Amino acid sequence: MNEHKTLAFSGHRPRSFDYSLESMSLKYAMLETRIADEIEKMIGDGYTRFICGCAMGADIIFGEAVLNARQGLQSDIELICAVPFPGQANSWPSGWRSRYARLLLNSSENIVLSPSYHKSCYHLRNRYMVDNSDALMAVWDGKPGGGTAYTVNYAHSHGKQVIIINPN
């Protein structure tokens, strides 16, 4: 690997939650706090590099929490945005597009994994994140199917530490 301890992140999209990720409900605030607490714990364990897939939903919440931790704790914290293809956010609602743009603008590095959309570009992104990390954090409800389940299983099959945050 490298001298940095690296944590990758995978998580559900807004439609997979039984509460809104666009309004400050108690459950949303609890999810944000849990993600921030886990990031702080990982920083305490020596993690300095965080890879975010930048998808709408939990990924963006994770990326924002890393940026907040970097601002509040240490300047050597890096956020790497692993973007599956250019224009990933073009069809998203404006609020999510704005949050996505802020992540890309404030990240340490943006890595675009495919020059255009194709049916496996998200799996390519997920494998890249796991292959280039020491551990994976996932907001996952445990249900089979979908990108987060795929990424969790991929991480397990490659001997990575996996931290699960149940969104419910």
FILUMKE-897947 format. One line per field, with one value per residue (C-alpha): residue in one letter; residue number from 1; x, y, z. Coordinates in steps of 0.02 Angstrom, whole numbers, m for minus. Example, Ala and Ser with C-alpha at 12.3 -4.5 7.8 and 13.67 -1.06 7.14 Angstrom:
<sites>
code = (A  S)
pos = (1  2)
x = (615  684)
y = (m225  m53)
z = (390  357)
</sites>
This chain:
<sites>
code = (M  N  E  H  K  T  L  A  F  S  G  H  R  P  R  S  F  D  Y  S  L  E  S  M  S  L  K  Y  A  M  L  E  T  R  I  A  D  E  I  E  K  M  I  G  D  G  Y  T  R  F  I  C  G  C  A  M  G  A  D  I  I  F  G  E  A  V  L  N  A  R  Q  G  L  Q  S  D  I  E  L  I  C  A  V  P  F  P  G  Q  A  N  S  W  P  S  G  W  R  S  R  Y  A  R  L  L  L  N  S  S  E  N  I  V  L  S  P  S  Y  H  K  S  C  Y  H  L  R  N  R  Y  M  V  D  N  S  D  A  L  M  A  V  W  D  G  K  P  G  G  G  T  A  Y  T  V  N  Y  A  H  S  H  G  K  Q  V  I  I  I  N  P  N)
pos = (1  2  3  4  5  6  7  8  9  10  11  12  13  14  15  16  17  18  19  20  21  22  23  24  25  26  27  28  29  30  31  32  33  34  35  36  37  38  39  40  41  42  43  44  45  46  47  48  49  50  51  52  53  54  55  56  57  58  59  60  61  62  63  64  65  66  67  68  69  70  71  72  73  74  75  76  77  78  79  80  81  82  83  84  85  86  87  88  89  90  91  92  93  94  95  96  97  98  99  100  101  102  103  104  105  106  107  108  109  110  111  112  113  114  115  116  117  118  119  120  121  122  123  124  125  126  127  128  129  130  131  132  133  134  135  136  137  138  139  140  141  142  143  144  145  146  147  148  149  150  151  152  153  154  155  156  157  158  159  160  161  162  163  164  165  166  167  168)
x = (0  71  119  m59  m194  m341  m527  m648  m835  m991  m1171  m1351  m1434  m1576  m1714  m1649  m1681  m1846  m1816  m1767  m1584  m1634  m1713  m1646  m1747  m1688  m1639  m1539  m1449  m1411  m1338  m1228  m1167  m1130  m1030  m933  m897  m832  m721  m649  m618  m528  m422  m378  m325  m205  m311  m269  m338  m523  m594  m772  m871  m966  m1136  m1294  m1342  m1230  m1071  m1091  m1133  m971  m868  m938  m896  m716  m700  m770  m648  m504  m553  m578  m442  m291  m236  m155  m324  m354  m520  m502  m655  m672  m787  m854  m872  m882  m1057  m1106  m1215  m1290  m1465  m1470  m1579  m1492  m1459  m1364  m1271  m1213  m1153  m1063  m978  m918  m842  m747  m689  m627  m555  m369  m384  m518  m493  m608  m613  m700  m707  m895  m1039  m1047  m1144  m1000  m923  m995  m923  m757  m763  m810  m668  m545  m595  m576  m415  m336  m390  m352  m532  m709  m846  m1022  m1194  m1286  m1448  m1382  m1497  m1420  m1410  m1354  m1188  m1159  m1189  m1072  m937  m952  m938  m791  m702  m733  m668  m507  m478  m518  m586  m768  m862  m1051  m1167  m1348  m1447  m1603)
y = (0  172  270  333  231  245  224  204  235  162  201  204  330  438  321  181  276  279  464  616  659  833  896  896  757  679  518  617  713  549  475  629  620  433  455  602  503  354  467  546  372  319  478  432  261  344  358  515  475  453  398  448  384  550  472  563  515  440  463  652  655  558  675  828  750  719  901  957  845  911  1088  1054  928  916  988  825  741  705  680  587  595  438  493  353  464  650  719  596  729  810  740  760  886  1054  1037  875  945  1093  980  869  1020  1080  908  908  1087  1056  881  844  749  701  536  507  320  313  440  413  317  129  m6  m60  110  111  m62  m3  145  35  m88  55  123  m46  m91  73  70  m18  m21  15  107  78  147  m14  m92  m269  m307  m402  m320  m147  m58  m47  m234  m269  m157  m230  m407  m357  m281  m437  m548  m445  m456  m274  m215  m165  m45  m50  92  37  186  137)
z = (0  41  197  217  302  184  216  70  85  7  49  m4  m119  m50  m112  1  162  254  291  189  162  106  266  441  521  682  590  462  600  688  528  500  680  669  508  583  742  642  538  696  766  606  611  790  724  601  444  345  171  135  m33  m76  m227  m233  m266  m216  m38  95  m8  m11  175  206  97  186  354  299  244  412  505  400  443  627  668  554  390  331  305  121  31  m133  m245  m352  m493  m603  m758  m802  m785  m648  m565  m721  m693  m504  m411  m393  m205  m229  m380  m274  m134  m262  m340  m169  m135  m299  m272  m95  m116  m115  m278  m404  m496  m646  m681  m849  m992  m1012  m937  m968  m878  m764  m724  m548  m510  m581  m461  m313  m349  m367  m196  m109  m201  m146  36  197  258  200  292  226  264  225  284  255  109  m38  m207  m258  m264  m77  m51  m197  m123  52  m19  m128  22  127  m14  m18  170  207  374  349  463  440  489  482  417  513)
</sites>
